[in-house]
Amino acid sequence: MLHLLLTYLGIIVYLAFAWALFSQWLFFLMSDEDMSREQRYLSGIILVLITILWPIIVPFAYLELLKFHRKYNKEIDLLRD
């Protein structure tokens, strides 16, 4: 019983994150007015793939963000102050 409950909870969390990420990424995709029709089509396909594979994509994106922050830490602190 507990195993079934945890499985459903995992599915709900996965779908909730997928929906949140999809809606944000779709907003960014739709706000770019310089894309051609073919680029939008390809971006839509990639958006669906990224939404399905978000447990793999998001940690790598976060690692890239951390690397960027470490590289430009002094400049970021300067801009904050």
N, C-alpha and C positions, 0 to 999 in steps of 0.2 A: 504493500500500500504506500509506504513512504517512498519507495523507488518510483512509483508511478507519479506521485505528487511532485517529486523533484524533477522528473522528466518534463512534466507539463510546465512547471515553473521555469525550467531552462528554455523551453520553446517560447514561452511568453516573453521572457527577457530578450532572447535572440530576435524575435519579431519586433519588439518595441524599439530596440536599438536600430534594427534595419530600417524601420519606418522613419525614425528620427534622422538618421543619416541620409536616407534617400530624399527626404523632403528638403533638407539643407542643400545637398548636392544638386538637386533639381532646380532650386532657387538660383544657385550660382550659374548653372547651365543656361537657364532661361534669361538671366539678366545680361548675358553676353550678346550684344546685338551685332557684333562683327562676324559672327559665324555664318558660313553658308549652309544651305539645306543639307548637303552631303555631310558636312562636319557635325551638324546637329544630330543626324541619323546615327553616325558612328559614335558620337558622344553618348547618345541614348543607350546604345548597346553596351558600351563600357560602363555606363551608370548602373545598368541592371546587373552586370557581372560583379562590379564593386559592391553593390548592395548585398548580393548573395555571399560574397567572400569577405565581408567586413571584418570578421575575427582575425583574418590574416593581414588585411590592408592597414587597418587602424594602428596596430602596434608599430609597423614599419614607418608609418607617417609620423608617429609620435617620436620614434628614435631620430628621424631626420630633423624634427623640430628641436629636440634636445641638442643635437649636434650643431645646429644653427645657433642656438642660444649660447652654447659653450664658446663657439668661435667668435661671436660678436657680443660677449658679455659686457665688456667695458663700454661699448657704444650704446648698448641698451640701457645700462645704468646711467649713462650721461643723459640720454633722452628722458629718462624718468625724472631726473632731478632738474 
